[in-house]
Amino acid sequence: MRIIVQIVSMLPAVVLALPGGLLSAQEKKRLDPSSAVTEYTFSVKAGMDVRVHVQLDATSTIAGAAISRGTDQVPFQTLVPCNKDLPMTLYEGDERLALCRARRL
């Protein structure tokens, strides 16, 4: 069985309707990196888990993901963002997003 781990790249709406006008994503405050959920655990098979730590930099931009087996502290694989020209930055309100999901093949 294979599992694909996908870093979710579709962030919420670019424009947020507020009383008194519209606020674009560029005008929203960046999310405090410490308030984002960055740890995810997926069961690969009975007794075997894979842990994904989504790495955020100081500007709340996704910098990659570290993949570990079970409770191992050292990742066996590190993934980098697919396209450095399209940074995935988190803004206030994004702290409830699931940044990672697994799909069984």
ROTOR-69452 format. One record per atom (N, C-alpha, C): residue in three letters; atom name; x, y, z. Coordinates in steps of 0.05 Angstrom, whole numbers. Atoms other than C-alpha are relative to their C-alpha. Example, Ala and Ser with C-alpha at 12.3 -4.5 7.8 and 13.67 -1.06 7.14 Angstrom:
<martis>
MARTI code site   east  north     up
MARTI  ALA    N     18    -24      0
MARTI  ALA   CA    246    -90    156
MARTI  ALA    C     18     24      0
MARTI  SER    N    -16    -24     -1
MARTI  SER   CA    273    -21    143
MARTI  SER    C    -15     22     14
</martis>
This chain:
<martis>
MARTI code site   east  north     up
MARTI  MET    N     17    -23      0
MARTI  MET   CA      0      0      0
MARTI  MET    C     18     25      0
MARTI  ARG    N    -15    -25      1
MARTI  ARG   CA     26     69    -17
MARTI  ARG    C    -18     22     10
MARTI  ILE    N     15    -23     -8
MARTI  ILE   CA      5    134     14
MARTI  ILE    C     15     24    -11
MARTI  ILE    N    -11    -25     10
MARTI  ILE   CA     16    201    -18
MARTI  ILE    C     -6     22     20
MARTI  VAL    N      4    -23    -18
MARTI  VAL   CA     26    260     28
MARTI  VAL    C      1     25    -17
MARTI  GLN    N      3    -24     16
MARTI  GLN   CA      4    325     -3
MARTI  GLN    C     -1     24     17
MARTI  ILE    N      1    -26    -14
MARTI  ILE   CA     19    394     23
MARTI  ILE    C    -22     16    -14
MARTI  VAL    N     23    -14     12
MARTI  VAL   CA    -45    432     11
MARTI  VAL    C      8     28     -9
MARTI  SER    N     -9    -25     11
MARTI  SER   CA    -31    491    -34
MARTI  SER    C    -23     20     -5
MARTI  MET    N     23    -18      5
MARTI  MET   CA   -101    520    -40
MARTI  MET    C     -8     13     26
MARTI  LEU    N      7    -15    -24
MARTI  LEU   CA   -108    573     13
MARTI  LEU    C    -28     13     -3
MARTI  PRO    N     27    -11      2
MARTI  PRO   CA   -175    606     30
MARTI  PRO    C     -2     24    -19
MARTI  ALA    N      6    -22     19
MARTI  ALA   CA   -206    661    -12
MARTI  ALA    C     20     22      2
MARTI  VAL    N    -19    -22      1
MARTI  VAL   CA   -160    716    -34
MARTI  VAL    C    -13     26     10
MARTI  VAL    N     14    -25     -8
MARTI  VAL   CA   -212    770    -19
MARTI  VAL    C    -19     -7     23
MARTI  LEU    N     17      4    -23
MARTI  LEU   CA   -247    775     48
MARTI  LEU    C    -19     24      2
MARTI  ALA    N     19    -22     -2
MARTI  ALA   CA   -311    816     53
MARTI  ALA    C     -2      8     29
MARTI  LEU    N      2    -11    -27
MARTI  LEU   CA   -312    861    114
MARTI  LEU    C    -19     24      0
MARTI  PRO    N     16    -24     -1
MARTI  PRO   CA   -359    915    138
MARTI  PRO    C     18     24     -8
MARTI  GLY    N    -15    -24      8
MARTI  GLY   CA   -335    979    105
MARTI  GLY    C     18     -5    -24
MARTI  GLY    N    -16      4     24
MARTI  GLY   CA   -301    947     45
MARTI  GLY    C     12    -28     -2
MARTI  LEU    N    -13     26      5
MARTI  LEU   CA   -257    891     19
MARTI  LEU    C     28      1     10
MARTI  LEU    N    -27      2     -9
MARTI  LEU   CA   -192    867     47
MARTI  LEU    C     14    -22    -16
MARTI  SER    N    -13     20     16
MARTI  SER   CA   -144    832      0
MARTI  SER    C     20    -16     18
MARTI  ALA    N    -19     16    -15
MARTI  ALA   CA    -96    777     23
MARTI  ALA    C     25     15      6
MARTI  GLN    N    -25    -16     -5
MARTI  GLN   CA    -38    826     16
MARTI  GLN    C     -3     19     24
MARTI  GLU    N      5    -18    -22
MARTI  GLU   CA    -71    870     69
MARTI  GLU    C     -5    -14     26
MARTI  LYS    N      4     15    -24
MARTI  LYS   CA    -84    814    118
MARTI  LYS    C     27     -4     15
MARTI  LYS    N    -24      4    -16
MARTI  LYS   CA    -34    802    175
MARTI  LYS    C      9    -29     -4
MARTI  ARG    N    -11     28      2
MARTI  ARG   CA     12    742    168
MARTI  ARG    C     -5    -14     26
MARTI  LEU    N      5     17    -23
MARTI  LEU   CA     -3    685    215
MARTI  LEU    C     25     -3     17
MARTI  ASP    N    -22      6    -18
MARTI  ASP   CA     41    677    276
MARTI  ASP    C      7    -29     -4
MARTI  PRO    N     -7     27      6
MARTI  PRO   CA     79    614    257
MARTI  PRO    C     -5    -20     23
MARTI  SER    N      5     18    -22
MARTI  SER   CA     70    585    327
MARTI  SER    C    -29     -7      4
MARTI  SER    N     29      6     -4
MARTI  SER   CA     -6    585    321
MARTI  SER    C    -11    -19    -22
MARTI  ALA    N      9     18     21
MARTI  ALA   CA     -9    541    258
MARTI  ALA    C      4    -29      9
MARTI  VAL    N     -3     29     -5
MARTI  VAL   CA    -20    466    263
MARTI  VAL    C     20    -11    -20
MARTI  THR    N    -21      9     18
MARTI  THR   CA     43    436    234
MARTI  THR    C      7    -29      3
MARTI  GLU    N     -6     29     -5
MARTI  GLU   CA     44    364    261
MARTI  GLU    C    -24    -17     -8
MARTI  TYR    N     21     18     10
MARTI  TYR   CA      4    309    226
MARTI  TYR    C     10    -28      2
MARTI  THR    N     -7     28     -1
MARTI  THR   CA      4    234    237
MARTI  THR    C    -20    -16    -16
MARTI  PHE    N     17     17     17
MARTI  PHE   CA    -22    183    187
MARTI  PHE    C      7    -29      4
MARTI  SER    N     -4     28     -3
MARTI  SER   CA    -30    109    196
MARTI  SER    C      4    -13    -28
MARTI  VAL    N     -6     13     26
MARTI  VAL   CA      4     71    139
MARTI  VAL    C    -11    -28      0
MARTI  LYS    N     11     27     -4
MARTI  LYS   CA    -15      2    165
MARTI  LYS    C      0     -4     30
MARTI  ALA    N      2      5    -28
MARTI  ALA   CA    -30    -29    232
MARTI  ALA    C     28      1     14
MARTI  GLY    N    -25     -2    -14
MARTI  GLY   CA     25     -9    280
MARTI  GLY    C     22     17    -13
MARTI  MET    N    -20    -16     13
MARTI  MET   CA     61     36    231
MARTI  MET    C    -12     27     -8
MARTI  ASP    N      9    -28      6
MARTI  ASP   CA     51    112    229
MARTI  ASP    C     22     15    -14
MARTI  VAL    N    -18    -20     12
MARTI  VAL   CA     82    167    188
MARTI  VAL    C     -7     27     11
MARTI  ARG    N      4    -26    -11
MARTI  ARG   CA     91    235    219
MARTI  ARG    C     10     21    -19
MARTI  VAL    N     -8    -22     18
MARTI  VAL   CA     93    299    177
MARTI  VAL    C      1     25     16
MARTI  HIS    N     -3    -26    -13
MARTI  HIS   CA    120    364    205
MARTI  HIS    C      3     21    -23
MARTI  VAL    N     -1    -21     20
MARTI  VAL   CA    103    423    159
MARTI  VAL    C     18     22     12
MARTI  GLN    N    -19    -20     -9
MARTI  GLN   CA    160    473    165
MARTI  GLN    C     -8     28    -10
MARTI  LEU    N      6    -28      6
MARTI  LEU   CA    143    547    168
MARTI  LEU    C     24     17      7
MARTI  ASP    N    -21    -19     -7
MARTI  ASP   CA    194    603    165
MARTI  ASP    C    -11     22     17
MARTI  ALA    N      8    -21    -18
MARTI  ALA   CA    191    666    207
MARTI  ALA    C    -21     18    -13
MARTI  THR    N     20    -17     14
MARTI  THR   CA    146    700    154
MARTI  THR    C    -26    -16     -5
MARTI  SER    N     23     18      3
MARTI  SER   CA     94    643    159
MARTI  SER    C     -3    -10    -29
MARTI  THR    N      0     12     27
MARTI  THR   CA    113    616     90
MARTI  THR    C      9    -29      3
MARTI  ILE    N     -6     28     -1
MARTI  ILE   CA    114    541     81
MARTI  ILE    C     28     -4    -13
MARTI  ALA    N    -27      4      9
MARTI  ALA   CA    187    521     75
MARTI  ALA    C      6    -28     -8
MARTI  GLY    N     -4     28      6
MARTI  GLY   CA    179    446     67
MARTI  GLY    C    -15    -17     20
MARTI  ALA    N     12     19    -19
MARTI  ALA   CA    159    384    105
MARTI  ALA    C     21    -21      6
MARTI  ALA    N    -17     21     -9
MARTI  ALA   CA    198    334    146
MARTI  ALA    C    -17    -25      6
MARTI  ILE    N     16     24     -2
MARTI  ILE   CA    173    262    143
MARTI  ILE    C     16    -20     18
MARTI  SER    N    -13     18    -19
MARTI  SER   CA    188    214    201
MARTI  SER    C    -18    -25      3
MARTI  ARG    N     15     25     -6
MARTI  ARG   CA    168    142    218
MARTI  ARG    C     -7      0     29
MARTI  GLY    N      9      3    -28
MARTI  GLY   CA    126    133    281
MARTI  GLY    C     10     21     18
MARTI  THR    N     -9    -20    -20
MARTI  THR   CA    160    166    340
MARTI  THR    C     29      8     -5
MARTI  ASP    N    -27     -9      6
MARTI  ASP   CA    228    175    306
MARTI  ASP    C      2     30      0
MARTI  GLN    N     -4    -29     -1
MARTI  GLN   CA    255    244    319
MARTI  GLN    C     15     11    -25
MARTI  VAL    N    -15     -8     24
MARTI  VAL   CA    300    245    257
MARTI  VAL    C    -16     -7    -25
MARTI  PRO    N     16      7     24
MARTI  PRO   CA    262    251    191
MARTI  PRO    C     16    -17    -20
MARTI  PHE    N    -14     16     21
MARTI  PHE   CA    278    200    136
MARTI  PHE    C     -2     14    -27
MARTI  GLN    N      3    -14     25
MARTI  GLN   CA    256    249     82
MARTI  GLN    C     -8     29      6
MARTI  THR    N      8    -28     -2
MARTI  THR   CA    251    325     75
MARTI  THR    C     -9      9    -28
MARTI  LEU    N     11    -10     25
MARTI  LEU   CA    207    355     21
MARTI  LEU    C      2     30     -1
MARTI  VAL    N     -2    -29      4
MARTI  VAL   CA    218    424     -7
MARTI  VAL    C    -24      9    -15
MARTI  PRO    N     23    -10     15
MARTI  PRO   CA    164    469    -36
MARTI  PRO    C      4     -5    -30
MARTI  CYS    N     -1      6     29
MARTI  CYS   CA    147    452   -108
MARTI  CYS    C      8     23    -17
MARTI  ASN    N     -5    -23     16
MARTI  ASN   CA    151    522   -135
MARTI  ASN    C      8     24     17
MARTI  LYS    N    -10    -22    -17
MARTI  LYS   CA    194    575   -100
MARTI  LYS    C    -11     27    -10
MARTI  ASP    N     11    -25     11
MARTI  ASP   CA    163    628   -146
MARTI  ASP    C    -29      5      9
MARTI  LEU    N     27     -3    -10
MARTI  LEU   CA     94    615   -115
MARTI  LEU    C      0     -8     30
MARTI  PRO    N     -2      7    -28
MARTI  PRO   CA    106    617    -40
MARTI  PRO    C    -28     -3     12
MARTI  MET    N     25      5    -14
MARTI  MET   CA     50    590      4
MARTI  MET    C      2     13     28
MARTI  THR    N     -2    -15    -25
MARTI  THR   CA     43    642     59
MARTI  THR    C    -27     -2     15
MARTI  LEU    N     24      2    -16
MARTI  LEU   CA     -6    635    116
MARTI  LEU    C     -7     27     13
MARTI  TYR    N      9    -26    -11
MARTI  TYR   CA    -48    694    141
MARTI  TYR    C    -19     -6     23
MARTI  GLU    N     19      4    -22
MARTI  GLU   CA    -92    705    202
MARTI  GLU    C    -26    -12    -10
MARTI  GLY    N     23     15      8
MARTI  GLY   CA   -151    658    198
MARTI  GLY    C      7    -27    -12
MARTI  ASP    N     -9     25     12
MARTI  ASP   CA   -109    603    165
MARTI  ASP    C      8    -20     21
MARTI  GLU    N    -10     19    -20
MARTI  GLU   CA    -91    571    232
MARTI  GLU    C    -17    -25      2
MARTI  ARG    N     17     23     -1
MARTI  ARG   CA   -150    524    225
MARTI  ARG    C      2    -18    -25
MARTI  LEU    N     -4     16     25
MARTI  LEU   CA   -127    498    156
MARTI  LEU    C     15    -26      6
MARTI  ALA    N    -15     24      0
MARTI  ALA   CA   -105    427    148
MARTI  ALA    C     21      3    -22
MARTI  LEU    N    -21     -5     20
MARTI  LEU   CA    -38    438    113
MARTI  LEU    C     10    -25    -14
MARTI  CYS    N    -10     25     11
MARTI  CYS   CA    -27    365     99
MARTI  CYS    C    -23    -20      1
MARTI  ARG    N     20     21      0
MARTI  ARG   CA    -71    306     81
MARTI  ARG    C     13    -24    -15
MARTI  ALA    N    -10     25     13
MARTI  ALA   CA    -59    234     60
MARTI  ALA    C    -22    -12    -17
MARTI  ARG    N     19     13     18
MARTI  ARG   CA    -91    196      4
MARTI  ARG    C     11    -28     -6
MARTI  ARG    N     -9     28      5
MARTI  ARG   CA    -87    120     -3
MARTI  ARG    C     -2     -6    -30
MARTI  LEU    N      0      8     28
MARTI  LEU   CA    -70     92    -71
MARTI  LEU    C     -6    -29     -3
</martis>
